[in-house]
Amino acid sequence: GHWFKSDSRHHDLKSSWFIQLLFLKGESMNLDEKMLLLATCFLFLPYQIASVGIACILVQAFCRHKLVDAIKNQTGAIFLYSFIGLEFIVTILHSNWTGLGNTWLFVLIGLYGAYYRKSITKNTFEKMCDLIIVLSIFAAIYGLYQFNQISIANGRTFLEFHIFNSPKRRITSTFMNANIYAMVIDFVCVMCMYRFVKNDNIFCKIGYFIVALFNFFVLYLTGSRTALLPFALVFPIFLYCVRWKKLFITSIVLELFVCGLVFLNPTLIPRMSDMSTFASRIKIWKTAFICISMYPLFGWGPQTYKKFYPLVNGHKAPHAHNIYIDSILSYGVIGTILVLCYAFVLNKEIFTSNTRKENPALFGMMMCFIAIVLIYGLLDCTLNIVATGTLCFIILNSACMYKEK
């Protein structure tokens, strides 16, 4: 049980979310820590603003001679930036200008990850998680406002809770589309579990539980069926990592019960009866395999599918709607190998930190993030955006806080 206590017990007992939202007035924070919290706020703004905001933070870090040294010490930097460099070359050679813009996003996330690793502290990390949880409340409220407007515009009332199939008639909050917002909610719910374990204040624990339920309700209203799948695994994974064996077994039993209910009554899952989107994905994957067979080594860079499908009259889509297929399609075998090499090095750091039992709850959260990405990736690609990409990237790089000097 002592593993789950925060680094400063008295801090959690006396703090509240409102104080944390104000960055814990009275506690000393250096400029880098404040910049990390500011960047966290940007992630909940439209992606154009978020991109510019994080870019400005990186510019100030570079001007203060913080960025170059951070890159030199970044885990897996050789694989990460080799991959990014390769994508620059490939996208330019194939005149894939949309992919070129996406590659610049990779640069932004990679550089911010380096700055994050150099600047993050255990105390700042806890504040960052709380800030994300608080910001998710405002995002959810805005999502509910959107749902009400959509319902009224289509002759429905809010309390009917009717979820439309059309992507244009589903809530997005401040994010690009409903599926991206749904992935953010998945991440937030995991963070609520993490902070529930780490915080000793009973009122804060209740607060985290309520916020998680609120976000889950809004997740249901997004109509993203794929986003509901990770919940079959994230709770058991997290409880197993923090060694709550009884709750681990209980969670499995409850989830089997829920699966049974869904099997008996599929209408419990919104849009469950609509199979048209799955049929369209089959068409997309067939088109993707045609491109893979033609350009197996390097692909055409990010967003290859969007550029390729008109050439063969394939099904219209922005990407391949499968992160595994899309990786081979866009980056080819060579680019995908570089990504896997970076993932291997990063995972080695993650599992090494867990062997020292320094923060099992953090390890559990990282395992849940990985599970969300891998499961969600079966039917969609939602990491090629600043909010989800950055949030996932920094959490999986947070084991650096426990790295031996």
Secondary structure as UniProt FT lines:
FT   HELIX           2..4
FT   HELIX           9..14
FT   HELIX           17..21
FT   TURN            22..23
FT   TURN            25..26
FT   HELIX           31..42
FT   TURN            43..44
FT   HELIX           47..63
FT   TURN            64..65
FT   HELIX           67..72
FT   TURN            75..76
FT   HELIX           77..93
FT   TURN            94..95
FT   HELIX           97..119
FT   HELIX           122..153
FT   TURN            154..155
FT   HELIX           158..160
FT   HELIX           167..169
FT   TURN            173..174
FT   HELIX           178..198
FT   HELIX           202..222
FT   HELIX           225..228
FT   TURN            229..230
FT   HELIX           231..241
FT   TURN            242..243
FT   HELIX           245..264
FT   HELIX           266..268
FT   TURN            270..273
FT   HELIX           276..294
FT   TURN            296..300
FT   TURN            302..303
FT   HELIX           304..308
FT   HELIX           309..312
FT   HELIX           323..355
FT   TURN            356..357
FT   HELIX           360..376
FT   TURN            377..379
FT   HELIX           386..396
FT   HELIX           398..402
//
